[in-house]
Amino acid sequence: MMPTPLYDLLRSLADRDLLRLDMPGHHGLPLPYDLPWPTDLDCTENGLSGDLFGGGRDAIAAAEELWAERFGFDACLFLTGGSTQGVHAGLALLAGAGGHVALDRGAHRSAYNALALLDLTPHYLPRPWLEREGVTGPIDPDQVEKLLDDRPEIKTICITSPTYYGVLSDIPAIAAVCHAYGARLMVDGAHGAHLPFLGYEGYSAADAVVMSAHKALPAPGQTALLFANGSSLDDLRRVGSLYGSSSPSYVMMAALDLARDYMEREGTTKYRETAASAAALREKYPALGEVPGLTLDPARLTLLCGDGFALADRLREKGCLPELADMGHVVFICTCADSPERFARLDGLLAAEDWSNPAHCPPPPALPPMALAPREALFAPREAVPLASSEDRIAAEQIAPYPPGVPVVAPGEVITKKTLAYLKQIGYNSELVSVIRP
Ligand SMILES: Cc1ncc(COP(=O)(O)O)c(C=O)c1O
């Protein structure tokens, strides 16, 4: 098989003198690879370029198969709507509608929205709090087992690995527990698309995994991948099409084809160099990384500091853009695009800072009571009220400050006195909050 079957086919189509009088309206100028959808011109030995959600064995399917093989899955679907589309599609695939799901409390907003759209009942999986680091630790497989033991109606588990801060959970151990209870595991690996190229094999133990190519790989915004074991490409197409455009972008799909090929050539070596450079900075500055038993994304650089917001502002003034800042951390996404020179520049900026007093980030409060199911909360009439006077109101949206990056309140839950005290303690400064109208 050609290393880049989709990209090669699009190139050969773009080279033809086609009188394009269809969509997209630019007709090839200036984006010759942005073709009509679906393109059913049979122009090379590869055959048709394909239909992302159609049933054919075409160039898109060939490119997807290369990803599936490389990452150890039965099937892969290209996504042009980010991991958001993949989380929705993955939960539709594994949980369907109306069931019970064990959800990582630290799940992304897309998972909370999927609960509402699919009318799923959540049972939250807690995470331990790492006191010194001020972040949540990995999901404990024993907690998963306890929950599945207590609630046999749960047939789908959805966890995030790695977290935004780079903390990985033990996916094979959690998958083994799930499978022993006849349940299936979905992993939101939005931040982990580079990890299998670095030798990490944990993902393929799960039943479905979504990854944002655009977060950690050299790929454009919104490109993502949905992988599955025990489900076919047709299964993935069916659920992917529920949440995807009927005109998915060939440019984005070709970029996914190219990104894998690049990673299989020099990209992986460059990524290893990046991981080494990130490790050197972790040694030099207070960082997430020294807890025994903690498995971390080797390329994610999470520094522990006195005031992350102020530090990030100073860095931005000097032309350096971190990914995330909170009261006690600054997080940098380091990829194969970052040369040793770029790390030296970052080091120079960090060396000018005072690292002597890391902030103390308090653990999140206990979960508030749930008053409305996620679906009722999503579709109920709402109003904005000052946060300070929202006690005892039912949240219509999640309040998810960083850290912990997990919702302190999820839609449908009651905003309690403890919630408000915690938000004040961590300096959460949103003035208004959206609540259910009485
Ligand atoms: C853990 C996690 N899952 C899913 C998403 C959604 O990803 P995307 O922006 O690719 O839609 C994000 C985005 O930040 C995320 O952090």
The ligand as an SDF file (V2000), in Angstrom:
LIG
                    3D

 16 16  0  0  0  0  0  0  0  0999 V2000
   -9.7280   15.9730   27.2400 C   0  0  0  0  0  0  0  0  0  0  0  0
  -10.3430   16.6250   26.0430 C   0  0  0  0  0  0  0  0  0  0  0  0
  -11.2550   15.9350   25.3270 N   0  0  0  0  0  0  0  0  0  0  0  0
  -11.8340   16.4440   24.2280 C   0  0  0  0  0  0  0  0  0  0  0  0
  -11.5280   17.7200   23.8070 C   0  0  0  0  0  0  0  0  0  0  0  0
  -12.1820   18.2570   22.5790 C   0  0  0  0  0  0  0  0  0  0  0  0
  -11.2210   18.2430   21.5730 O   0  0  0  0  0  0  0  0  0  0  0  0
  -11.3460   19.0610   20.1990 P   0  0  0  0  0  0  0  0  0  0  0  0
  -10.9530   20.4600   20.5300 O   0  0  0  0  0  0  0  0  0  0  0  0
  -10.3860   18.3630   19.2980 O   0  0  0  0  0  0  0  0  0  0  0  0
  -12.7560   18.9620   19.7370 O   0  0  0  0  0  0  0  0  0  0  0  0
  -10.6040   18.4900   24.5340 C   0  0  0  0  0  0  0  0  0  0  0  0
  -10.2690   19.8570   24.1160 C   0  0  0  0  0  0  0  0  0  0  0  0
   -9.5230   20.5680   24.7080 O   0  0  0  0  0  0  0  0  0  0  0  0
   -9.9920   17.9320   25.6830 C   0  0  0  0  0  0  0  0  0  0  0  0
   -9.0970   18.6170   26.4040 O   0  0  0  0  0  0  0  0  0  0  0  0
  1  2  1  0
  2  3  1  0
  2 15  2  0
  3  4  2  0
  4  5  1  0
  5  6  1  0
  5 12  2  0
  6  7  1  0
  7  8  1  0
  8  9  2  0
  8 10  1  0
  8 11  1  0
 12 13  1  0
 12 15  1  0
 13 14  2  0
 15 16  1  0
M  END
$$$$
